[in-house]
Amino acid sequence: MNDQTGLLLRDIRSEPAAAPIAPSLERRRLRALAALIIADAVLLHLAFATASFLYEGVFGTARNMFAVQTFLPFFFTIALYNGTYGGPALRNWVFAAKRVITALVIAAALLNFLAFYTKSNAEFSRVAVTLGLILSAVALVSLRRMIPVVIDYFWDGRTMNRLIIDDGGPSFTEPDAVTIRADDYQLDPTDHDPFMFDRLGTLLKNQDKVIVTTPRERREDWAFLLKSAGVHGEVVSEPTHKLGALGVQHYDDQGRTTLIVSEGPLGLRSRMMKRLFDTVVALGAIIVLSPLLAYVALRIKLEDGGPVLFVQRRMGRGNKFFNMLKFRSMKVDRGDADGMRSTAREDDRVTRIGAFIRRTSIDELPQLFNILRGEMSIVGPRPHALGSRANNKYFWEVDAEYWRRHCLKPGLTGLAQVRGHRGATEHEKDLTDRLRSDLEYVAGWSLRRDIEIVIATVAVLTHEKAY
């Protein structure tokens, strides 16, 4: 047994203490922003109703209420696109005030433009509408000024998780950030050990910003790790071309500059769309396919009395381990928990029902439950067993870019699969072909492409390499 094999098979109890998982603040931010949108709508109605009372003596005249309801679609469209309801709006009230005033002014100009060309100006009271806009500006800015006070009181001022990893570089601090030492968790950016990647993935889970301070000679390695993890990552450094920096962040109070070396591949809106798509498709598939799932489970149980499911640890988003579910297709005493041996044609380990469900890809259907649990997506890079090899090399030894495919959730199907890159990896090209497709998918994600891949998957459910 070589050193790498021993590494993969070692008892998890020999690992360092479990890395702490930061609480997710994304839902907190989403709830706050949703509440802010509702509050803005209420304040705009109240401002226009008050304006009509001050000018016409009647609280909320019909024409002023019509004006504000016509105004709202313009306002919210501009506000959603100019960052009025983004994360920074919760942390910086001056930034938030500027954005909301910008949205207010542009929306008012568009409303006036529309009213002019539809000759409906006479339906609005210019004085009442102008007064309503002024009162709206005062109310919306006042609300922004109160947001930090509310956040400080209820959430101790925290709307983001920030992590600083000290790997022996220049001293660096940031308000509300948690600082850890890389040595305490045995984090070595030059070590391509899956267990180290899992520890790092656990530490980075739910982090909104990760800053690494490290010596010059290790910066490129850390930049690669952060890109692979799919997080907003920065390395404390002077500009260096090799890091592939995306931008520069200045911390004037410390006289320090960091390089932004990675961003999550998907923004909030894209992640929400992808998660909604995953949930709807997975839940629908489970309901429709429930008779087939029950039948296959019964056939597996009746054949040899063994467990129905095969559970195997694989690498997921952020290079973090998860337990992937499959229908068991091999004999109970011949299972390959680490995936050290690729399945071959006429493999003597495969059961009778196993041969059928592997040939038709039915063995993968239990991963629909992985999708509902948020560990996988309908479409994404396929997760590989830790012991998988090509030309007797572990996948990450063939190409270090392998780790970058894990910046998205693994998929039930993927671009590589619909292109026919599946089955055993006897040669290095078998892996590199898949890797190129996976990285292409990561770089160019769109919901439309996910739908196209799902449709294309139907044609490759049975495949000459599916055995």
C-alpha positions as CSV (number, residue, x, y, z in Angstrom):
1,M,0.0,0.0,0.0
2,N,1.5,3.3,-1.0
3,D,1.5,6.5,1.1
4,Q,-1.4,8.0,-0.8
5,T,-3.6,4.9,-0.4
6,G,-2.8,4.8,3.3
7,L,-3.8,8.5,3.5
8,L,-7.2,7.7,2.0
9,L,-7.9,4.7,4.1
10,R,-6.8,6.1,7.5
11,D,-9.3,6.4,10.3
12,I,-10.9,9.8,10.4
13,R,-10.3,9.8,14.2
14,S,-6.6,10.5,13.5
15,E,-7.6,13.8,12.0
16,P,-7.3,17.1,13.9
17,A,-10.3,18.4,16.0
18,A,-13.3,19.1,13.9
19,A,-13.2,22.6,12.3
20,P,-16.0,24.9,13.6
21,I,-18.8,25.8,11.2
22,A,-19.8,29.4,11.1
23,P,-23.6,30.0,11.3
24,S,-25.2,31.0,8.0
25,L,-26.0,34.7,7.8
26,E,-27.4,34.6,4.2
27,R,-30.9,33.8,5.3
28,R,-30.7,36.6,7.9
29,R,-29.7,39.0,5.1
30,L,-32.4,37.8,2.8
31,R,-35.1,38.2,5.5
32,A,-33.8,41.7,6.3
33,L,-33.8,42.7,2.6
34,A,-37.3,41.3,2.1
35,A,-38.4,43.3,5.1
36,L,-36.7,46.4,3.7
37,I,-38.5,46.1,0.4
38,I,-41.9,45.8,2.2
39,A,-41.1,48.7,4.5
40,D,-40.1,50.9,1.5
41,A,-43.4,50.1,-0.3
42,V,-45.3,51.0,2.9
43,L,-43.3,54.2,3.4
44,L,-43.9,55.3,-0.3
45,H,-47.6,54.9,0.1
46,L,-47.6,56.8,3.4
47,A,-45.5,59.6,1.9
48,F,-47.8,60.1,-1.0
49,A,-50.9,59.8,1.2
50,T,-49.5,62.4,3.5
51,A,-48.6,64.7,0.6
52,S,-52.2,64.6,-0.6
53,F,-53.4,65.5,2.9
54,L,-50.9,68.4,3.2
55,Y,-51.8,69.8,-0.3
56,E,-55.5,68.8,-0.7
57,G,-56.7,68.2,2.9
58,V,-57.6,64.6,2.1
59,F,-55.4,61.7,3.3
60,G,-54.6,59.4,0.3
61,T,-56.6,60.8,-2.6
62,A,-57.3,58.4,-5.4
63,R,-55.1,60.1,-7.9
64,N,-52.1,60.3,-5.6
65,M,-52.5,56.6,-4.7
66,F,-52.7,55.9,-8.4
67,A,-49.5,57.9,-8.9
68,V,-47.5,56.0,-6.2
69,Q,-48.8,52.6,-7.5
70,T,-47.7,53.6,-11.0
71,F,-44.4,54.8,-9.6
72,L,-43.6,51.6,-7.6
73,P,-42.7,49.2,-10.5
74,F,-40.2,51.8,-11.9
75,F,-38.7,52.3,-8.4
76,F,-38.3,48.7,-7.5
77,T,-36.9,47.8,-10.9
78,I,-34.2,50.4,-10.6
79,A,-33.6,49.7,-6.9
80,L,-33.1,45.9,-7.5
81,Y,-30.5,46.6,-10.2
82,N,-28.5,49.4,-8.6
83,G,-27.7,47.6,-5.3
84,T,-30.3,49.3,-3.2
85,Y,-31.2,45.9,-1.8
86,G,-27.8,44.4,-1.7
87,G,-25.7,43.3,1.3
88,P,-23.7,46.5,1.5
89,A,-27.0,48.4,2.0
90,L,-27.3,46.7,5.4
91,R,-23.8,47.6,6.5
92,N,-23.3,51.2,5.3
93,W,-26.3,53.5,5.6
94,V,-24.6,56.3,3.6
95,F,-24.1,53.9,0.7
96,A,-27.7,52.7,1.1
97,A,-29.0,56.3,1.2
98,K,-27.2,57.2,-2.0
99,R,-28.5,54.2,-3.8
100,V,-32.2,54.6,-2.7
101,I,-32.1,58.3,-3.7
102,T,-30.7,57.4,-7.1
103,A,-33.5,54.9,-7.6
104,L,-36.1,57.4,-6.5
105,V,-34.8,60.1,-8.9
106,I,-34.5,57.8,-11.9
107,A,-37.9,56.2,-11.3
108,A,-39.5,59.7,-11.0
109,A,-37.9,60.7,-14.3
110,L,-39.2,57.6,-16.0
111,L,-42.7,58.2,-14.6
112,N,-42.7,61.7,-15.9
113,F,-41.4,60.6,-19.3
114,L,-44.2,57.9,-19.5
115,A,-46.9,60.4,-18.4
116,F,-45.7,63.0,-21.0
117,Y,-45.8,60.5,-23.9
118,T,-49.2,59.0,-22.9
119,K,-50.6,62.5,-22.2
120,S,-51.6,61.5,-18.7
121,N,-49.9,64.3,-16.9
122,A,-53.3,65.9,-16.1
123,E,-54.2,62.8,-14.1
124,F,-51.5,63.6,-11.5
125,S,-51.2,66.6,-9.2
126,R,-47.7,67.9,-9.9
127,V,-47.5,69.6,-6.5
128,A,-48.8,66.5,-4.6
129,V,-46.5,64.1,-6.5
130,T,-43.5,66.4,-6.0
131,L,-44.3,66.7,-2.3
132,G,-44.8,62.9,-2.1
133,L,-41.3,62.3,-3.7
134,I,-39.7,64.7,-1.2
135,L,-41.4,63.0,1.8
136,S,-40.5,59.6,0.3
137,A,-36.8,60.6,0.1
138,V,-36.9,61.8,3.8
139,A,-38.6,58.6,4.9
140,L,-36.4,56.2,2.9
141,V,-33.2,57.8,4.0
142,S,-34.3,57.9,7.7
143,L,-35.1,54.2,7.4
144,R,-31.5,53.5,6.1
145,R,-30.1,55.5,9.0
146,M,-32.0,53.3,11.4
147,I,-30.9,50.0,9.9
148,P,-27.4,49.9,11.5
149,V,-29.1,50.6,14.9
150,V,-31.5,47.8,14.5
151,I,-28.8,45.4,13.3
152,D,-26.6,46.3,16.3
153,Y,-29.4,45.7,18.7
154,F,-30.8,42.5,17.4
155,W,-27.8,40.9,15.6
156,D,-24.8,42.4,17.4
157,G,-24.0,44.3,14.2
158,R,-23.2,41.1,12.2
159,T,-24.6,40.7,8.7
160,M,-21.5,38.9,7.2
161,N,-19.1,36.1,8.3
162,R,-15.5,37.1,7.8
163,L,-12.6,34.7,8.4
164,I,-8.9,35.6,8.5
165,I,-6.5,32.7,8.1
166,D,-3.1,33.4,9.6
167,D,-0.5,31.4,7.8
168,G,2.5,33.4,8.9
169,G,2.1,36.4,6.7
170,P,1.9,40.1,7.6
171,S,-0.4,41.0,10.6
172,F,-3.9,41.7,9.6
173,T,-7.2,42.4,11.4
174,E,-10.7,43.4,10.4
175,P,-13.7,44.3,12.6
176,D,-16.0,41.4,13.5
177,A,-13.7,38.9,11.7
178,V,-12.7,35.6,13.2
179,T,-9.0,34.9,13.0
180,I,-7.6,31.3,13.1
181,R,-4.1,30.0,12.7
182,A,-3.5,27.6,9.8
183,D,-1.2,25.4,11.9
184,D,-4.0,24.8,14.4
185,Y,-6.0,23.0,11.7
186,Q,-3.1,21.6,9.8
187,L,-3.9,23.7,6.7
188,D,-1.1,23.4,4.2
189,P,-1.9,24.9,0.7
190,T,0.8,22.8,-0.9
191,D,-0.7,19.5,0.4
192,H,-3.2,17.9,-1.9
193,D,-4.7,15.7,0.9
194,P,-8.5,15.3,0.6
195,F,-8.8,15.4,4.4
196,M,-7.0,18.8,4.5
197,F,-9.4,20.0,1.8
198,D,-12.4,18.8,3.8
199,R,-11.1,20.6,7.0
200,L,-10.7,23.8,5.0
201,G,-14.1,23.4,3.4
202,T,-15.7,23.1,6.8
203,L,-13.9,26.2,8.0
204,L,-15.0,28.2,4.9
205,K,-18.6,27.0,5.0
206,N,-21.0,30.0,5.3
207,Q,-18.1,32.5,5.1
208,D,-18.8,35.6,3.1
209,K,-15.2,36.8,3.0
210,V,-12.0,34.9,3.6
211,I,-8.7,36.7,3.9
212,V,-5.4,34.8,4.1
213,T,-2.1,36.3,5.3
214,T,0.8,34.2,4.2
215,P,4.5,34.4,3.1
216,R,5.1,35.4,-0.5
217,E,6.1,31.9,-1.5
218,R,2.8,30.4,-0.5
219,R,0.4,33.1,-1.9
220,E,0.0,31.4,-5.2
221,D,-1.0,28.1,-3.5
222,W,-3.5,29.9,-1.2
223,A,-5.0,31.7,-4.2
224,F,-5.5,28.3,-5.9
225,L,-7.2,26.9,-2.8
226,L,-9.6,29.8,-2.5
227,K,-10.5,29.6,-6.1
228,S,-11.3,25.9,-5.7
229,A,-13.4,26.6,-2.6
230,G,-15.8,28.9,-4.5
231,V,-15.7,31.7,-1.9
232,H,-14.8,35.4,-1.9
233,G,-11.2,35.1,-1.2
234,E,-8.4,37.7,-0.6
235,V,-4.7,37.3,-0.1
236,V,-2.7,39.9,1.8
237,S,-0.1,40.9,-0.8
238,E,1.2,43.4,-3.2
239,P,-0.1,42.9,-6.7
240,T,1.2,39.7,-8.2
241,H,0.3,38.6,-11.7
242,K,0.5,34.9,-10.9
243,L,-2.3,35.0,-8.4
244,G,-4.8,35.9,-11.1
245,A,-6.1,38.8,-8.9
246,L,-9.7,39.9,-9.7
247,G,-9.3,43.2,-7.9
248,V,-7.7,45.1,-5.1
249,Q,-9.1,45.9,-1.7
250,H,-7.6,48.8,0.3
251,Y,-7.7,48.9,4.1
252,D,-6.6,52.5,4.8
253,D,-6.9,52.2,8.6
254,Q,-4.1,49.6,8.5
255,G,-2.1,50.7,5.6
256,R,-2.6,47.3,4.0
257,T,-3.8,46.2,0.6
258,T,-5.2,42.8,-0.3
259,L,-5.7,41.1,-3.6
260,I,-9.1,39.7,-4.4
261,V,-8.2,36.3,-5.9
262,S,-11.6,34.6,-6.0
263,E,-15.3,35.1,-6.0
264,G,-18.0,32.6,-5.7
265,P,-19.0,31.4,-9.2
266,L,-22.6,32.3,-8.7
267,G,-24.2,35.4,-7.3
268,L,-27.1,35.4,-4.8
269,R,-29.8,35.6,-7.5
270,S,-28.2,32.8,-9.6
271,R,-27.8,30.6,-6.5
272,M,-31.5,31.1,-5.6
273,M,-32.6,30.3,-9.2
274,K,-30.4,27.1,-9.2
275,R,-31.6,26.0,-5.8
276,L,-35.3,26.5,-6.8
277,F,-34.7,24.6,-10.0
278,D,-33.0,21.8,-8.1
279,T,-35.7,21.5,-5.4
280,V,-38.6,21.6,-7.9
281,V,-37.1,19.0,-10.3
282,A,-35.8,16.7,-7.5
283,L,-39.1,16.7,-5.6
284,G,-41.1,16.2,-8.8
285,A,-38.9,13.4,-9.9
286,I,-39.2,11.6,-6.5
287,I,-43.0,11.8,-6.7
288,V,-43.2,10.6,-10.3
289,L,-40.5,7.9,-9.9
290,S,-41.6,6.6,-6.4
291,P,-43.1,3.3,-7.8
292,L,-39.8,2.6,-9.7
293,L,-37.7,3.5,-6.6
294,A,-39.8,1.1,-4.4
295,Y,-39.6,-1.7,-7.0
296,V,-35.8,-1.4,-7.4
297,A,-35.3,-1.3,-3.6
298,L,-37.4,-4.5,-3.3
299,R,-35.5,-6.3,-6.0
300,I,-32.2,-5.4,-4.4
301,K,-33.4,-6.6,-1.0
302,L,-34.8,-9.9,-2.4
303,E,-31.7,-10.8,-4.4
304,D,-29.3,-11.2,-1.4
305,G,-30.9,-9.6,1.6
306,G,-28.3,-6.9,1.9
307,P,-28.8,-3.1,2.3
308,V,-30.7,-1.3,-0.4
309,L,-28.4,1.8,-0.5
310,F,-24.7,2.1,-1.0
311,V,-23.4,5.1,0.9
312,Q,-20.0,6.5,-0.2
313,R,-18.1,9.5,1.0
314,R,-17.3,11.9,-1.8
315,M,-16.1,15.4,-2.3
316,G,-18.7,18.2,-2.6
317,R,-18.9,21.9,-2.9
318,G,-16.0,23.8,-1.3
319,N,-14.0,20.5,-1.3
320,K,-16.0,19.3,1.7
321,F,-17.0,15.6,2.2
322,F,-20.6,14.4,2.0
323,N,-22.2,11.0,1.9
324,M,-23.6,10.2,-1.5
325,L,-26.4,7.8,-1.9
326,K,-26.8,5.1,-4.6
327,F,-28.8,2.0,-5.0
328,R,-26.4,-0.9,-4.1
329,S,-25.3,-2.6,-7.3
330,M,-22.5,-4.8,-6.0
331,K,-22.4,-7.8,-3.7
332,V,-22.3,-6.9,0.0
333,D,-18.8,-8.3,0.6
334,R,-17.4,-6.9,-2.7
335,G,-18.2,-3.2,-2.3
336,D,-15.5,-0.6,-2.9
337,A,-16.0,2.2,-0.3
338,D,-13.1,4.3,-1.6
339,G,-13.5,3.7,-5.3
340,M,-10.0,2.3,-5.7
341,R,-11.1,0.0,-8.5
342,S,-13.1,1.3,-11.5
343,T,-16.1,-0.9,-12.5
344,A,-15.3,-2.9,-15.6
345,R,-17.5,-4.6,-18.2
346,E,-18.8,-7.9,-16.9
347,D,-17.5,-7.0,-13.5
348,D,-17.9,-10.0,-11.1
349,R,-18.7,-7.8,-8.2
350,V,-22.0,-6.6,-9.8
351,T,-25.2,-8.3,-8.9
352,R,-27.9,-9.3,-11.4
353,I,-30.2,-6.3,-10.6
354,G,-27.1,-4.2,-10.2
355,A,-26.1,-4.8,-13.8
356,F,-29.4,-3.5,-15.0
357,I,-29.6,-0.4,-12.8
358,R,-26.1,0.6,-13.7
359,R,-26.7,0.1,-17.4
360,T,-29.8,2.3,-17.2
361,S,-28.3,4.8,-14.6
362,I,-31.2,4.0,-12.2
363,D,-28.6,3.3,-9.5
364,E,-28.0,7.1,-9.3
365,L,-31.6,8.0,-8.5
366,P,-31.2,8.1,-4.7
367,Q,-29.1,11.2,-5.2
368,L,-32.3,13.0,-5.6
369,F,-32.4,13.0,-1.8
370,N,-28.9,14.4,-1.7
371,I,-30.2,17.2,-3.8
372,L,-33.1,17.9,-1.5
373,R,-30.7,18.0,1.4
374,G,-28.7,20.6,-0.4
375,E,-25.6,18.5,-0.9
376,M,-25.9,18.2,-4.7
377,S,-27.6,19.8,-7.6
378,I,-29.5,18.4,-10.6
379,V,-26.7,19.6,-12.8
380,G,-23.0,20.0,-11.9
381,P,-19.6,18.3,-11.9
382,R,-20.1,14.6,-11.0
383,P,-18.6,13.8,-7.6
384,H,-15.8,11.2,-7.7
385,A,-14.8,8.6,-5.1
386,L,-11.7,9.6,-3.2
387,G,-9.7,6.6,-4.4
388,S,-10.5,7.2,-8.1
389,R,-7.5,7.1,-10.4
390,A,-6.5,7.5,-14.0
391,N,-3.3,5.8,-15.2
392,N,-2.7,4.7,-11.6
393,K,-2.6,8.4,-10.5
394,Y,-5.1,10.1,-8.2
395,F,-7.2,12.6,-10.1
396,W,-5.6,15.6,-8.5
397,E,-2.2,14.2,-9.3
398,V,-3.1,14.2,-13.0
399,D,-4.1,17.8,-13.0
400,A,-4.1,20.2,-10.0
401,E,-7.0,22.1,-11.6
402,Y,-9.1,19.2,-10.5
403,W,-9.9,20.9,-7.2
404,R,-11.5,23.9,-8.9
405,R,-14.4,21.8,-10.2
406,H,-15.6,21.7,-6.5
407,C,-16.5,25.4,-6.4
408,L,-20.1,24.4,-7.4
409,K,-22.2,21.6,-5.9
410,P,-21.8,18.3,-7.6
411,G,-24.5,17.2,-9.9
412,L,-26.7,14.2,-10.6
413,T,-25.8,14.8,-14.3
414,G,-23.4,17.2,-15.9
415,L,-21.9,18.6,-19.1
416,A,-19.2,15.9,-19.1
417,Q,-21.8,13.2,-18.9
418,V,-23.9,14.4,-21.8
419,R,-20.7,14.6,-23.9
420,G,-20.1,11.0,-23.3
421,H,-17.2,11.4,-20.8
422,R,-18.2,8.7,-18.3
423,G,-17.3,5.2,-17.2
424,A,-13.8,3.9,-16.2
425,T,-10.8,6.2,-16.2
426,E,-8.1,4.0,-17.5
427,H,-6.1,6.8,-19.2
428,E,-5.3,10.3,-18.1
429,K,-7.3,11.7,-21.0
430,D,-10.4,10.0,-19.6
431,L,-10.1,12.4,-16.7
432,T,-8.9,15.5,-18.5
433,D,-11.8,15.4,-21.0
434,R,-14.2,15.4,-18.0
435,L,-12.3,18.1,-16.2
436,R,-12.3,20.5,-19.2
437,S,-16.1,20.0,-19.5
438,D,-16.6,20.6,-15.8
439,L,-14.5,23.8,-15.7
440,E,-16.4,25.0,-18.8
441,Y,-19.7,24.4,-17.0
442,V,-18.5,26.3,-13.9
443,A,-17.3,29.3,-16.0
444,G,-20.5,29.6,-18.0
445,W,-23.4,28.6,-15.8
446,S,-26.9,29.6,-16.7
447,L,-30.3,28.2,-15.8
448,R,-31.0,27.7,-19.5
449,R,-27.9,25.5,-19.8
450,D,-29.0,23.4,-16.8
451,I,-32.3,22.8,-18.5
452,E,-30.5,21.9,-21.8
453,I,-28.3,19.4,-20.0
454,V,-31.2,17.8,-18.2
455,I,-33.0,17.3,-21.6
456,A,-29.8,16.0,-23.2
457,T,-29.3,13.6,-20.3
458,V,-32.4,11.6,-21.3
459,A,-30.5,10.5,-24.5
460,V,-27.5,9.1,-22.5
461,L,-29.3,7.3,-19.7
462,T,-28.2,4.1,-21.4
463,H,-24.6,4.3,-22.7
464,E,-21.9,2.0,-23.9
465,K,-19.7,3.1,-21.0
466,A,-22.5,2.6,-18.4
467,Y,-21.5,-0.7,-16.7
